[in-house]
Amino acid sequence: MDWDNYRRSRDERSANVNLEVPPLVEPWSFNCIQAYYKGLTRAQSTMLLHLRTGVIGLRRVLFRMHLALDRVDSPLCECGTSNETALHHLVQCPLLSAQRQVLCDQVKDFSFLPLVTKHADLATVWAIMFFGIEQFNSAKEYLSRPGTDALNISAGGKKLLHSIKR
């Protein structure tokens, strides 16, 4: 079965799955996918995979999968306005609005799809710093250290880190 047919048939089989994640709404192209990940660190690549698929250590997924039941009793974000998802944290959550402004200042077309495609280098650094996902704690600590300007991240990512650290 080709990718487009798979995408069309998937919604019939997956009532509880978020169908609006980028890999399911955009046409498949190896060159395109490769371009999204080019130049990213391992932590950024992992975060981008999580952002793009929607399978991420945030409350909506943890609650739906019955994981972390001792810490997650609802899919709702702490802000109370929506389920805690990558989309919500990146572009909607009022609790992250001040931090989001740093990202908005560098991205002209600020919406979810451009963030997880052509601005993946910036979105992944921002998500690592502000999503509070335990899996990325060591990457966040590393990015927070003085002297991270020498990191193997894009110039835009370095500028974003500099703005975050101020």
C-alpha positions in Angstrom: 0.0 0.0 0.0 1.4 3.4 -0.9 1.7 6.2 1.7 -1.2 8.3 0.5 -3.6 5.3 0.6 -2.3 4.4 4.1 -3.0 7.9 5.3 -6.6 7.8 3.9 -7.3 4.4 5.5 -5.8 5.2 8.8 -8.6 7.3 10.2 -11.0 4.4 9.7 -8.8 2.3 12.0 -7.7 4.8 14.6 -10.5 6.6 16.3 -8.4 7.6 19.3 -5.3 8.8 17.4 -4.6 12.5 16.5 -4.9 12.5 12.8 -3.6 16.1 12.4 0.1 15.4 13.0 2.3 16.5 10.1 3.4 13.1 8.8 -0.3 12.3 8.2 -1.3 15.6 6.5 1.7 16.2 4.2 2.8 14.2 1.2 5.7 11.8 1.8 9.1 12.6 0.4 12.4 11.3 1.6 14.2 14.5 0.5 11.7 16.6 2.4 11.9 14.5 5.6 15.7 14.4 5.4 15.8 18.2 5.1 13.8 18.6 8.4 16.4 16.6 10.3 19.6 17.8 8.6 22.0 19.5 11.0 20.0 18.7 14.2 21.6 17.2 17.3 20.5 13.8 18.5 18.3 15.4 21.2 16.8 17.8 18.6 16.1 14.9 16.1 14.4 13.0 18.9 12.3 16.0 19.9 11.4 16.6 16.3 10.2 13.1 15.9 8.0 13.5 19.0 6.7 16.8 17.8 5.8 15.6 14.4 4.2 12.3 15.4 2.4 13.6 18.5 3.8 10.7 20.5 5.5 12.8 23.2 5.8 12.7 27.0 3.1 15.2 27.6 -0.1 14.7 29.6 -2.5 13.9 26.7 -0.3 11.0 25.5 0.6 9.8 29.0 -3.0 9.8 30.1 -4.3 8.1 26.9 -1.7 5.4 27.2 -2.2 4.9 30.9 1.4 5.8 31.6 2.6 7.8 34.7 -0.7 7.3 36.4 0.9 8.4 39.7 1.5 11.8 38.1 -1.0 12.2 35.4 -4.7 12.2 36.3 -6.0 14.1 33.3 -4.9 14.9 29.7 -5.4 18.6 30.4 -2.5 21.1 30.5 -1.9 22.8 33.8 -3.3 26.0 32.2 -6.7 24.2 32.1 -7.5 25.5 28.6 -6.7 22.4 26.5 -5.2 19.0 26.4 -1.4 19.1 26.9 0.0 18.4 23.4 2.9 19.5 21.4 0.7 21.8 19.4 -0.8 23.3 22.6 2.6 24.0 24.1 4.2 25.4 21.0 1.5 27.8 19.9 -1.4 28.1 22.4 -0.5 27.6 26.1 -0.9 30.8 28.0 1.6 29.6 30.6 4.3 29.6 28.0 3.4 32.9 26.3 6.4 34.9 27.6 8.8 32.1 26.6 7.0 31.7 23.3 7.6 35.4 22.4 11.4 34.6 22.1 10.5 32.0 19.5 7.9 34.3 17.8 10.6 37.0 17.4 12.6 34.7 15.2 9.9 33.0 13.1 7.7 35.0 10.7 5.2 32.3 9.8 4.5 31.2 13.4 2.2 28.2 13.3 2.6 24.5 14.1 3.4 23.1 10.7 6.1 25.6 9.8 7.6 25.2 13.2 8.0 21.4 12.8 9.2 21.6 9.2 11.2 24.6 8.1 11.9 26.0 11.6 12.6 22.6 13.2 16.0 23.7 14.5 14.4 26.5 16.5 11.3 24.7 17.6 13.2 21.7 18.9 15.6 23.8 21.0 12.6 25.8 22.4 10.7 22.6 23.1 13.7 21.0 24.9 14.0 24.1 27.0 10.4 24.6 27.9 8.3 21.4 27.6 9.6 20.0 30.9 9.9 16.4 29.5 12.1 14.3 31.8 13.7 12.5 28.8 15.3 15.8 27.7 16.5 17.0 31.1 20.2 16.3 30.4 19.9 18.0 26.9 18.3 21.0 28.6 21.0 21.2 31.2 23.6 21.0 28.5 22.0 23.7 26.5 21.7 25.9 29.6 25.4 25.9 30.4 27.6 28.9 29.6 29.6 28.5 26.5 27.0 26.6 24.5 27.6 29.0 21.6 30.1 26.4 20.3 27.4 23.7 20.1 26.7 22.0 16.8 23.3 23.8 16.3 22.2 26.3 13.7 22.9 30.0 13.9 19.2 30.5 14.5 19.3 28.0 17.3 22.2 29.7 18.9 20.5 33.1 18.7 17.4 31.6 20.3 19.4 30.1 23.1 21.1 33.4 23.7 17.7 35.1 23.9 16.4 32.4 26.3 19.4 32.8 28.6 19.0 36.5 29.0 
